[in-house]
Amino acid sequence: MTRIIAGTARGARLDVPQSGTRPTSDRVRESLFGSLESSGALVGARVLDLYAGSGALGLEALSRGASSADLVEQGRAAAAVVRRNAAVIAKAGRPSAARVHESTVRSFLQRASGPYDLVFSDPPYDLADDAMTADLVGLARLLSPGALVIVERARRSTPPDLRAAGLEPVREKTYGDTTLWWAEPAPPAP
């Protein structure tokens, strides 16, 4: 069972697509969002959740004070699940703060306008490294100056090429088979 851990929708149960997704575990989300809250990265943030799956990451951010969340999911069935889960959050007091986009990540990034303050990228673990890098490069123009990008992949995966997208690594944390990479836009060259 996946649920919202804290905030206005605390305890709300989220549906999970029957196949094709790998929800971030409650343990990883609890640690991640504890760190985000303590750093002040959530309140008022404009959030982008790429490869949304169930939408748990973007919706957790909304529950904890983010101002809006764009949730991008390519699969029709999964996007329908994200819409249902967004409706659960709306009933908890966050109406119209979540926008679900049934689209490939690449297509969404080409037409989106941003800016985003907090981005979650949780692609399928088998996504090719060059596709991951292309997504990060496409994302770069949509980031606010102080944005935070969090990439989730399998521990055994090649680390994302953050520098190719003009991102500076901030931290890396492994939880079992899952690794989170944190990055922010690199400061402009002198």
Helices and strands as residue ranges (DSSP letters): E 2-3, E 13-14, H 26-38, E 46-50, H 56-63, E 68-73, H 76-91, E 98-102, H 105-111, E 116-121, H 129-140, E 143-154, G 162-165, E 167-175, E 178-185
